[in-house]
Amino acid sequence: MCQHEEFHANVDVGRITRGEGGPVYAYMADVKISCVQCGMVFRFKGMPGGLDWERPTCNFLRDEATLPIEPADARLS
């Protein structure tokens, strides 16, 4: 049985615009984590499913978290 001692994290960052070529109004980071040794996918606990531009969520299988992010120089919400 694998002890899950090493991990791989994949992060895709998206810029959300209002229409094709429109201004960016949000940024999202999609995160997936798996064990390097056995390939087991890790699930995110305690997050609601769905998509929300203001709060962390996860997909139906809970294996991908979607996190709203912003640049450090953005006005704090």
C-alpha atoms as a printed R data frame, in Angstrom:
   type eleno elety resid chain resno       x      y       z
1  ATOM     1    CA   MET     A     1   0.000  0.000   0.000
2  ATOM     2    CA   CYS     A     2   1.354  3.413  -0.999
3  ATOM     3    CA   GLN     A     3   2.283  5.841   1.788
4  ATOM     4    CA   HIS     A     4   1.658  8.899  -0.461
5  ATOM     5    CA   GLU     A     5   4.960 10.611   0.356
6  ATOM     6    CA   GLU     A     6   5.470 12.657  -2.835
7  ATOM     7    CA   PHE     A     7   2.919 14.781  -4.639
8  ATOM     8    CA   HIS     A     8   2.392 16.404  -7.997
9  ATOM     9    CA   ALA     A     9   0.236 19.526  -8.186
10 ATOM    10    CA   ASN     A    10  -1.031 20.911 -11.455
11 ATOM    11    CA   VAL     A    11  -2.257 24.506 -11.484
12 ATOM    12    CA   ASP     A    12  -3.908 26.181 -14.474
13 ATOM    13    CA   VAL     A    13  -4.547 29.912 -14.164
14 ATOM    14    CA   GLY     A    14  -7.289 31.498 -16.216
15 ATOM    15    CA   ARG     A    15  -8.155 35.100 -16.995
16 ATOM    16    CA   ILE     A    16 -11.906 35.642 -17.111
17 ATOM    17    CA   THR     A    17 -13.038 38.325 -19.567
18 ATOM    18    CA   ARG     A    18 -16.318 39.910 -20.553
19 ATOM    19    CA   GLY     A    19 -16.597 38.532 -24.081
20 ATOM    20    CA   GLU     A    20 -13.859 37.765 -26.593
21 ATOM    21    CA   GLY     A    21 -11.004 40.230 -26.088
22 ATOM    22    CA   GLY     A    22 -12.916 42.104 -23.404
23 ATOM    23    CA   PRO     A    23 -11.457 43.423 -20.149
24 ATOM    24    CA   VAL     A    24 -10.290 40.924 -17.528
25 ATOM    25    CA   TYR     A    25 -12.570 40.987 -14.497
26 ATOM    26    CA   ALA     A    26 -11.449 37.852 -12.628
27 ATOM    27    CA   TYR     A    27  -8.669 35.286 -12.336
28 ATOM    28    CA   MET     A    28  -9.154 31.639 -11.411
29 ATOM    29    CA   ALA     A    29  -6.684 28.900 -10.444
30 ATOM    30    CA   ASP     A    30  -7.721 25.302 -11.130
31 ATOM    31    CA   VAL     A    31  -5.748 22.898  -8.918
32 ATOM    32    CA   LYS     A    32  -5.331 19.101  -9.139
33 ATOM    33    CA   ILE     A    33  -3.122 16.992  -6.837
34 ATOM    34    CA   SER     A    34  -1.937 13.404  -7.227
35 ATOM    35    CA   CYS     A    35   0.573 11.032  -5.632
36 ATOM    36    CA   VAL     A    36   3.825 10.773  -7.614
37 ATOM    37    CA   GLN     A    37   4.455  7.164  -6.529
38 ATOM    38    CA   CYS     A    38   1.101  5.541  -7.316
39 ATOM    39    CA   GLY     A    39  -0.816  8.168  -9.291
40 ATOM    40    CA   MET     A    40  -3.714  8.298  -6.809
41 ATOM    41    CA   VAL     A    41  -5.789 11.434  -7.282
42 ATOM    42    CA   PHE     A    42  -6.488 13.479  -4.153
43 ATOM    43    CA   ARG     A    43  -9.890 15.013  -3.490
44 ATOM    44    CA   PHE     A    44 -10.715 18.371  -1.956
45 ATOM    45    CA   LYS     A    45 -12.768 18.249   1.241
46 ATOM    46    CA   GLY     A    46 -15.154 20.852   2.617
47 ATOM    47    CA   MET     A    47 -15.681 22.829  -0.599
48 ATOM    48    CA   PRO     A    48 -19.052 23.303  -2.241
49 ATOM    49    CA   GLY     A    49 -19.463 22.090  -5.792
50 ATOM    50    CA   GLY     A    50 -20.042 24.420  -8.705
51 ATOM    51    CA   LEU     A    51 -18.427 27.633  -9.879
52 ATOM    52    CA   ASP     A    52 -18.255 30.915  -7.984
53 ATOM    53    CA   TRP     A    53 -16.111 33.925  -8.959
54 ATOM    54    CA   GLU     A    54 -15.749 34.934  -5.275
55 ATOM    55    CA   ARG     A    55 -15.357 31.662  -3.303
56 ATOM    56    CA   PRO     A    56 -13.380 28.404  -3.658
57 ATOM    57    CA   THR     A    57 -15.352 25.524  -5.172
58 ATOM    58    CA   CYS     A    58 -14.664 22.053  -6.539
59 ATOM    59    CA   ASN     A    59 -15.993 19.935  -9.368
60 ATOM    60    CA   PHE     A    60 -18.485 17.076  -8.964
61 ATOM    61    CA   LEU     A    61 -15.734 14.464  -8.406
62 ATOM    62    CA   ARG     A    62 -13.985 16.791  -5.888
63 ATOM    63    CA   ASP     A    63 -10.650 16.141  -7.651
64 ATOM    64    CA   GLU     A    64 -10.245 19.706  -8.952
65 ATOM    65    CA   ALA     A    65 -10.505 22.886  -6.906
66 ATOM    66    CA   THR     A    66 -11.309 26.207  -8.543
67 ATOM    67    CA   LEU     A    67  -9.903 29.102  -6.551
68 ATOM    68    CA   PRO     A    68 -10.615 32.782  -7.229
69 ATOM    69    CA   ILE     A    69  -7.331 34.708  -7.111
70 ATOM    70    CA   GLU     A    70  -6.221 38.297  -7.598
71 ATOM    71    CA   PRO     A    71  -2.933 40.157  -8.063
72 ATOM    72    CA   ALA     A    72  -1.307 41.340  -4.805
73 ATOM    73    CA   ASP     A    73  -1.748 44.949  -5.875
74 ATOM    74    CA   ALA     A    74  -5.516 44.561  -6.290
75 ATOM    75    CA   ARG     A    75  -7.821 46.393  -3.915
76 ATOM    76    CA   LEU     A    76  -8.691 43.989  -1.083
77 ATOM    77    CA   SER     A    77 -12.246 42.675  -1.350
